[in-house]
Amino acid sequence: MTRHHTPLILIALAAIGCNNPALAKTPQTDADAPRRIADAILAAQIEANGVPGMAAAVTRDGTLIWVGTAGYRDLERKLPVDPDTSFRLASVSKLLTATAAIMLHDRKQLDLDAPVQRYLPGVRLSWPAEITPRQLAAHMSGIPHYQDVDAARGKVRFGSVNEAVAIFANRPLLFAPGTRYQYSSYGYTLLSAAIEGAADMPFLSFVSRAMIQDLPLRPDLAPDPAHDTVAYEFEGGAIRPAAAHDYSYSWGGAGFRGTAHGVALFGARVMRDGFLSPKARAVMWTPSLMNDGTPVMEGEDRIAFGWRIRTDNDGQQIAHHAGAAIGARSALMLYPERGESVALLSNAVWVSDITETAAMLAAPFQADPTGPQTRCPIWASQYSGSFGDKPVTGTVRFAMTDGICRGTLGLGNAAGDWFDALPQASTDGLAVISILPGDRLDRGALVTPSGTYDFRRQPDGSFVAALSPARKFVVRLQR
């Protein structure tokens, strides 16, 4: 197996050291261990996926507790990602839009179940069916997502949200509103127009003044060469700069950008009383229902008002959204019961389970050090097990590095074949990093080209990482 990208592990580690001087100079105490582990996971992830640059951040109770950076924001100029690097947010932008609508609802300025036409005095929709803000936010309006005719989108600057609505206002609906789920960024363009009407000011102005005025978040309007990352894309396994793209066709669906800590702090703000009332937040996170009472679902997620709701393996509720766009892969995940927010941003689209990756970057800050303790398996040299429905074997090596149990699972088997088929990179081995410091491996992060996964020890002594409900990687260590 060969890599199709320049190895980035040294770049990532250098970026972490250079761009987080406060973290780098902090004594390596137990209190500092979660940050060191999260840094190690992020560095291993960028090495595995070949993305030029990534950044992540975690907050707890409104306080920033970690910012991690890895790789480059500009490969040609050798400029590393730093905490102030601004990334495209892609569909994480929808969370700004959904929250803006809920804020207006909280102020009794927007009825979530009223016909959206009520808030669009300057726009005439062609659909006979009435569509509501709630249906737009939950993707059950029937408005189509991007279609073949939209292939050239991003080459035109629309002067207003209403001009952008005109792109699709005369297209037929895919189904009667409230009867099906169909993801639609254009639906968020229309929702942003309704926000304009309810707020009586331009959508971008309302979001800026009411929600993010003091955060490093902004619409992707004018470039900021001092902080913006270059947008990259994979082509034939190699990375290259992506063409320029204008998001004025859907500011509310995909058009914001910001830093990792800015996104995480926005998530923390959403959980804060005073920004939204508890009642409004409950409305926002209540799973949506179709006209017949059927829950609106996508995969394991229940679709609420823009946010996706699920429960993790430890029974914690998560409110989240991920995004993919030209030059961007992004995620924002909230743990309301813990008061924690985690953001993960990257400057290229990659085949990824980015929500799972964000969760594993937060895991070192959530781990219980008093739980079961299994010593780091430095004795192991082989493993056997299964990948999906196929048996696998391989070499393995573990060692204590910087006070953390770390290992590598050799491939050359069905797991390696599956990862090698991904467009962005191939690999000879997968990193395993314990999420707890010291001589132990009760639970680790399995870092792969498609993302980072929970690698948990089972009662029978094996370790299991679920890449999907149908594809589990089972590993039994051997001498």
RONU-237225 format. One record per residue (C-alpha): residue number from 0; x, y, z. Coordinates in steps of 0.5 Angstrom, whole numbers, plus 500, padded with zeros to 3 digits. Layout:
- i;X;Y;Z
- NUM;X;Y;Z
...
END
This chain:
- i;X;Y;Z
- 0;500;500;500
- 1;502;507;498
- 2;500;514;501
- 3;498;519;495
- 4;499;525;500
- 5;506;528;503
- 6;506;525;510
- 7;504;531;515
- 8;505;528;522
- 9;511;532;523
- 10;508;538;520
- 11;502;537;524
- 12;506;536;531
- 13;510;542;529
- 14;504;546;528
- 15;501;544;534
- 16;508;546;538
- 17;508;553;534
- 18;501;555;534
- 19;499;553;541
- 20;505;556;545
- 21;501;557;551
- 22;500;549;551
- 23;507;547;549
- 24;510;551;555
- 25;505;548;560
- 26;508;542;564
- 27;506;535;562
- 28;501;534;568
- 29;495;530;569
- 30;491;536;568
- 31;494;538;562
- 32;494;530;559
- 33;487;531;556
- 34;490;537;551
- 35;496;533;550
- 36;492;527;548
- 37;487;531;544
- 38;493;534;540
- 39;496;527;539
- 40;489;525;536
- 41;488;531;531
- 42;496;530;529
- 43;494;523;527
- 44;488;524;524
- 45;491;529;519
- 46;497;524;517
- 47;491;519;516
- 48;487;523;511
- 49;492;527;508
- 50;488;534;509
- 51;492;540;508
- 52;490;543;515
- 53;485;542;521
- 54;483;546;527
- 55;479;544;533
- 56;476;546;540
- 57;473;544;546
- 58;469;549;551
- 59;466;547;558
- 60;461;551;561
- 61;462;557;556
- 62;470;557;557
- 63;475;555;552
- 64;479;549;555
- 65;482;547;548
- 66;484;549;541
- 67;488;544;537
- 68;491;546;530
- 69;495;541;525
- 70;497;542;518
- 71;497;548;513
- 72;492;553;511
- 73;496;555;505
- 74;501;549;502
- 75;504;554;497
- 76;506;559;502
- 77;508;554;508
- 78;503;558;512
- 79;501;553;518
- 80;494;553;521
- 81;494;557;527
- 82;488;558;532
- 83;486;565;528
- 84;485;561;522
- 85;478;562;519
- 86;475;556;515
- 87;469;555;511
- 88;463;552;515
- 89;459;549;510
- 90;453;546;512
- 91;454;548;520
- 92;452;555;517
- 93;445;552;518
- 94;446;552;525
- 95;447;559;525
- 96;440;560;521
- 97;436;555;525
- 98;438;559;531
- 99;437;566;528
- 100;430;563;527
- 101;429;560;534
- 102;431;567;537
- 103;426;571;533
- 104;421;566;535
- 105;423;567;542
- 106;422;574;541
- 107;415;572;538
- 108;417;575;532
- 109;417;569;528
- 110;411;563;528
- 111;414;557;526
- 112;408;554;524
- 113;405;560;520
- 114;406;560;512
- 115;413;562;510
- 116;410;567;505
- 117;407;571;511
- 118;414;574;512
- 119;416;575;504
- 120;413;581;502
- 121;417;582;496
- 122;417;575;494
- 123;412;571;491
- 124;412;563;491
- 125;409;559;486
- 126;407;553;490
- 127;400;552;492
- 128;402;548;498
- 129;403;552;504
- 130;410;551;507
- 131;412;553;514
- 132;419;555;518
- 133;419;549;522
- 134;418;545;515
- 135;424;548;512
- 136;429;547;518
- 137;427;540;518
- 138;428;539;511
- 139;421;537;510
- 140;418;542;505
- 141;419;539;499
- 142;424;544;496
- 143;429;541;492
- 144;437;541;494
- 145;442;543;488
- 146;440;540;482
- 147;444;539;475
- 148;441;546;473
- 149;445;548;479
- 150;452;546;476
- 151;455;553;475
- 152;452;555;482
- 153;458;559;486
- 154;460;563;480
- 155;455;569;481
- 156;454;574;486
- 157;447;575;488
- 158;445;582;491
- 159;440;580;496
- 160;437;573;499
- 161;431;575;495
- 162;435;574;489
- 163;437;568;491
- 164;430;565;493
- 165;428;567;485
- 166;433;561;483
- 167;428;556;485
- 168;422;559;487
- 169;419;557;481
- 170;421;550;481
- 171;416;544;483
- 172;416;541;490
- 173;419;534;490
- 174;413;532;495
- 175;407;535;499
- 176;410;539;505
- 177;411;535;511
- 178;410;528;508
- 179;417;526;507
- 180;425;528;509
- 181;429;531;503
- 182;435;535;505
- 183;435;542;502
- 184;440;548;502
- 185;435;552;498
- 186;430;551;504
- 187;435;554;508
- 188;436;560;503
- 189;428;561;504
- 190;428;560;511
- 191;434;566;511
- 192;429;570;507
- 193;423;569;512
- 194;428;571;518
- 195;429;578;514
- 196;422;579;514
- 197;421;577;521
- 198;427;581;523
- 199;426;587;519
- 200;433;587;517
- 201;438;583;512
- 202;439;576;514
- 203;447;577;515
- 204;446;584;519
- 205;441;580;524
- 206;446;574;525
- 207;452;579;526
- 208;448;584;531
- 209;444;579;535
- 210;448;572;535
- 211;456;573;533
- 212;458;580;533
- 213;464;578;538
- 214;465;572;535
- 215;470;570;530
- 216;465;568;525
- 217;463;572;519
- 218;459;571;512
- 219;464;568;506
- 220;464;575;503
- 221;471;578;502
- 222;477;574;503
- 223;482;575;509
- 224;489;573;507
- 225;491;574;513
- 226;487;569;516
- 227;483;565;511
- 228;485;558;509
- 229;486;556;502
- 230;480;552;500
- 231;483;545;497
- 232;480;539;494
- 233;482;532;492
- 234;483;530;485
- 235;486;523;483
- 236;489;522;490
- 237;492;529;490
- 238;491;535;493
- 239;490;542;490
- 240;487;549;491
- 241;479;549;489
- 242;476;554;484
- 243;473;560;487
- 244;466;559;490
- 245;461;565;491
- 246;456;562;497
- 247;451;568;496
- 248;446;563;493
- 249;445;560;500
- 250;448;564;506
- 251;444;561;511
- 252;445;554;508
- 253;453;554;507
- 254;456;561;507
- 255;459;562;513
- 256;466;562;516
- 257;470;562;522
- 258;475;559;527
- 259;474;553;531
- 260;474;556;537
- 261;469;561;534
- 262;464;555;532
- 263;465;552;539
- 264;464;558;543
- 265;458;559;539
- 266;455;552;541
- 267;457;554;548
- 268;453;561;547
- 269;447;557;545
- 270;447;553;551
- 271;447;559;555
- 272;440;562;558
- 273;439;569;556
- 274;442;568;549
- 275;436;563;548
- 276;430;562;553
- 277;430;554;556
- 278;423;554;553
- 279;426;556;546
- 280;432;552;546
- 281;427;546;548
- 282;423;547;542
- 283;430;548;537
- 284;432;541;540
- 285;425;537;540
- 286;425;532;534
- 287;421;534;528
- 288;415;530;526
- 289;411;529;519
- 290;404;531;518
- 291;402;523;520
- 292;406;523;526
- 293;412;520;523
- 294;419;522;526
- 295;424;526;521
- 296;430;521;521
- 297;437;521;517
- 298;441;515;519
- 299;441;515;527
- 300;439;522;528
- 301;433;525;529
- 302;432;532;525
- 303;430;537;530
- 304;429;545;528
- 305;436;545;524
- 306;440;541;529
- 307;440;533;529
- 308;439;529;536
- 309;442;523;538
- 310;445;519;544
- 311;452;517;544
- 312;454;510;547
- 313;454;513;554
- 314;447;515;554
- 315;449;522;553
- 316;444;527;548
- 317;448;530;543
- 318;446;536;538
- 319;450;537;532
- 320;451;538;525
- 321;456;537;520
- 322;458;540;513
- 323;461;539;507
- 324;463;544;501
- 325;468;546;496
- 326;474;546;501
- 327;471;545;507
- 328;469;539;512
- 329;466;541;519
- 330;462;539;525
- 331;459;542;531
- 332;457;538;537
- 333;454;540;543
- 334;453;535;550
- 335;448;539;553
- 336;448;535;559
- 337;455;536;560
- 338;455;543;558
- 339;460;542;553
- 340;461;544;545
- 341;466;541;540
- 342;468;544;533
- 343;472;541;528
- 344;474;544;521
- 345;478;542;515
- 346;480;546;509
- 347;478;540;504
- 348;472;535;503
- 349;474;528;505
- 350;471;522;506
- 351;470;522;513
- 352;465;521;519
- 353;467;527;522
- 354;462;527;527
- 355;465;521;530
- 356;472;524;530
- 357;469;531;533
- 358;467;526;539
- 359;473;523;540
- 360;477;529;540
- 361;472;531;546
- 362;473;524;549
- 363;480;526;553
- 364;476;531;557
- 365;470;527;558
- 366;474;520;560
- 367;473;518;567
- 368;480;516;570
- 369;477;512;576
- 370;474;507;571
- 371;477;500;569
- 372;485;500;568
- 373;488;495;563
- 374;495;496;562
- 375;498;498;555
- 376;499;492;551
- 377;506;493;549
- 378;507;486;549
- 379;502;485;543
- 380;505;483;536
- 381;500;481;532
- 382;492;481;532
- 383;486;477;529
- 384;479;479;528
- 385;474;482;523
- 386;473;488;519
- 387;465;487;517
- 388;464;480;515
- 389;471;479;513
- 390;476;476;517
- 391;483;480;518
- 392;490;479;521
- 393;496;483;522
- 394;502;486;526
- 395;501;491;532
- 396;506;495;536
- 397;504;499;542
- 398;509;503;546
- 399;508;509;552
- 400;510;515;548
- 401;510;522;552
- 402;506;519;558
- 403;500;516;553
- 404;499;509;551
- 405;500;509;543
- 406;500;503;538
- 407;499;502;530
- 408;495;496;527
- 409;498;494;521
- 410;494;493;515
- 411;495;489;509
- 412;488;486;509
- 413;481;487;508
- 414;481;493;512
- 415;487;496;509
- 416;483;494;502
- 417;477;498;504
- 418;481;504;507
- 419;485;504;500
- 420;479;505;496
- 421;477;512;499
- 422;479;518;495
- 423;484;522;499
- 424;489;517;502
- 425;491;510;503
- 426;495;507;509
- 427;499;502;511
- 428;497;502;519
- 429;492;505;523
- 430;494;509;529
- 431;491;507;536
- 432;491;513;542
- 433;489;512;549
- 434;484;517;551
- 435;487;517;558
- 436;494;518;560
- 437;499;513;563
- 438;500;506;562
- 439;493;504;560
- 440;488;502;554
- 441;481;501;556
- 442;479;506;551
- 443;482;509;545
- 444;482;513;539
- 445;482;509;532
- 446;485;514;527
- 447;483;512;520
- 448;483;516;513
- 449;476;516;514
- 450;476;519;521
- 451;477;517;528
- 452;473;512;532
- 453;471;510;539
- 454;476;503;540
- 455;473;500;546
- 456;475;494;550
- 457;470;489;551
- 458;469;484;557
- 459;472;478;553
- 460;478;482;552
- 461;478;484;545
- 462;477;491;542
- 463;471;494;538
- 464;471;500;533
- 465;464;501;530
- 466;465;505;523
- 467;458;504;522
- 468;452;499;524
- 469;454;494;519
- 470;462;495;519
- 471;465;494;526
- 472;473;493;526
- 473;474;487;532
- 474;481;486;534
- 475;484;481;539
- 476;491;482;541
- 477;496;476;541
- 478;503;476;543
END
